[in-house]
Amino acid sequence: MKKVHLIAIGGSAMHNLALALHEKGFAVTGSDDEINEPSKSRLSAAGILPEQIGWFPDKIKGDLSAIILGMHAREDNPELIRARQMGLKIFSYPEYIFEETKNKERIVIGGSHGKTTITAMILHVMNYLNIETDYLVGAQLEGFTTMVRLSNTAKYAVIEGDEYLASALDKRPKFHLYKPNIAILSGIAWDHINVFPTFENYVLQFKKFISLIEPNGSLVYCSEDKVLKEICNPANNSKIYFTPYAVPKHEIEDGVTFLIVDEKRVPLLIFGNHNLMNLNGARLVCNKVGISNPQFYEAIQSFKGAAKRLELVFKNETFSFFKDFAHSPSKLKATTDAVRQQFPKRKIVACMELHTFSSLNEEFLAQYKDSMNLADEAIVYFNPHTIAHKKLKEITPEQVHSCFNRKDLKVFTKSSEVTDYLKSKKWKNSVLLMMSSGNFDGVDFKILANELIL
């Protein structure tokens, strides 16, 4: 039995990896200085929740086959120091995912946006067709018990490839570690400026990713992205096969989007050009593992979307409420545009939270110019305490207002002010779109929806 220890076991990806390894039959231990829900309950149910909170160097023993280091753990972590002193093998979690999937056909989904949705689409179709696969995905998906699966039997591994750094010891972007046989890139929009200080440096990470695709492998890429169209050049890499994709032919009728395939209509539960591009990319990836177009179209009709990706919170005959993970300028535009196209006769109220390191950075704010202009009404929220916690320079509501370049923009610094304002409005023939990588400081959207329609 393999014995593994996870330093910083409580994180979203790390606790799911722990559950996957436990399910595979490994002896799993771990530590963390903070374990919140749902990680705590899920680890407890599996019998691998640490008995005490904190770091305990005596847990690091010579019989461990691997130490897996989470991004939350720092270089001065007492357990990490002990492991290095003992000369034990230390992996970042993406490095260990590769270790467990190196003999499988690896399908890696990369890009600044759409990664989770494309990964979810591929997994949905493979699950629908009873094709066994291992996976790593960045959200909890309907029909899947964990966000990570590792087995001895699956031929394939579907991996969401994040470009953020692997660990405190390993400064490589996560998606550089997976060495795909089949890869897809959805688009490039500057992000993670605390790690990649210039756009050119950020793009360089994607060029490196392309160079790491296995010989005779495939790259599916969005040809509607100008940067990808430039760097996905067969002349620069003759060892892999390039396949472009774009928005497929479709039409919208009575709030439902239909794909037009061989003059037939395929109804979808999702909508928006961005989602349709994601779908087309997922289809081409599925083709490369032997899934036919008819099989794909049959399966994708029941796909509802990944969690917090244009996820429907509430709807009635005259009002719809969506939540979305959008937080970068390009994501705000794409998501708002999707809602605008789906509901052309309704008033669109878009509300976003500045929450990430990049979005709260004074120098990056200018990137948000015109990003919310497609909405009839736009609201921006940020919490000054979050800025202080991230040790960033203070920003003001006036700065935010100026950077978004919209005169009627409303800017709030208390989440209660946001919800009070929303509750003061009439919502007949309207759509509310709440966008954030956070949660507006704990706002319960289902409760909010009920309060809006009272």
Buried (B, 14 or more C-beta within 10 A) or exposed (E): EEEBBBBBBBBBBBBBBBBBBBBBEBBBBBBBEEBEEEBBEBBEEBEBBBEEEEBBBEBBEEEBEBBBBBBBBEEEBBBBBBBBEEEBEBBBBBBBBBBBBEEBBBBBBBBBBBBBBBBBBBBBBBBBBEBEBBBBBBBBBEEBEBBBBBBEEBEBBBBBBBBBBBBBBBEBBBBBBBBBBBBBBBBBBBBBBBBBEEBEEBBEBBEEBBEBBBEEBBBBBBBBBEBBEEBBEEEEBEEBBBBBBEBBEBEBEEEEBBBEBEEEBBEBEBBBBBBBBBBBBBBBBBBBBEBEEEBBBBBBEEBBBBBBBBBEBBEEEEBBBBBBBBBBBBBBBBBBBBBBBBBEEBBBBBBBBBBBBBBBBBEBBEBBBEBBBBBEBBBBBBBBEBBEEEEBEEBEBEBBBBBBBBEEBBBBBEBEBBBEBBEEEEBEEBBBBBBBBBBBBEBEBEEBBEEBEE
